[in-house]
Amino acid sequence: MRLDVVTIFPDYLAPLDLSLIGKARRDGILDVRVHDLRDFAHDRHRSVDDSPFGGGAGMVMTPGPWAAALDHVVASGPTEDAVVPHLVVPGPGGVPFTQALARRLAAEPWLAFACGRYEGIDERVYEHAQERMPVTVVSLGDYVLNGGEVAVLAMVEAVGRLLPGVVGNAESLVEESHEGGLLEYPVYTRPARWEDGGILREVPPVLLSGDHAAIAAWRHEQRVARTAARRPDLLPASATTGALEDLDVR
Ligand code: SAM
């Protein structure tokens, strides 16, 4: 998969060299290219922002450098499987970023990300982009960040780990939170009995039983209980009645 990121802070994307995403780049699974928006500003100060028409606080990113940068990204294609990228613009006013959206984006051969700063990007840049490629504004959540870079790091990690060969054991992707609707069950490892400053904390006995059916049933029960306690909005209405109320949930 090819990924282009346009930002005024290329160094912010340095973590994409680390861990599984960094390995995926070295393995040739991800081709990540980071572009400095200021390289497309042609005044002496390489400026990319100006005050908003209509007044108000803050600055707005000017359209010229953005159009030039996005045209540069498009012109650097096509890739083997795509003529243009799907442009993702992080923004608090976008569609929510979910595991389902991560899966849809993971099926794209080429993604580009436009990292806004200040009060955002001049609206005409969206028109310019939409005439050239699919554009989706995506929100990481209902809060405001200083810029799109942190959102891009989160999205690239969520999308990248879904690509074949990125996560060593593909089975570990299946039972995770937000796959199949429920949150994941609690997980434990050695020691089975942990002396924690005078308190003995033990692993639930069923996990040591070797009874795979009983373990699967316990895990399902825990997934439902945890989801009911923390994210009832994820449960189908039928699951929130009856036995659930009797479960002891943390
Ligand atoms: N004035 C904008 C508004 O109210 O919608 C917020 C601008 S914010 C300070 C600057 C940039 O941070 C945005 O252009 C976007 O790139 C990024 N950003 C902020 N919050 C975000 C969120 N929840 N999800 C994704 N990106 C976000």
Boltz pocket constraint, residues with backbone or C-beta under 6 A from the ligand:
constraints:
  - pocket:
      binder: B
      contacts: [[A, 89], [A, 90], [A, 91], [A, 92], [A, 93], [A, 114], [A, 115], [A, 116], [A, 117], [A, 118], [A, 119], [A, 120], [A, 121], [A, 138], [A, 139], [A, 140], [A, 141], [A, 142], [A, 143], [A, 144], [A, 145], [A, 146], [A, 147], [A, 148], [A, 149], [A, 151]]
      max_distance: 6.0
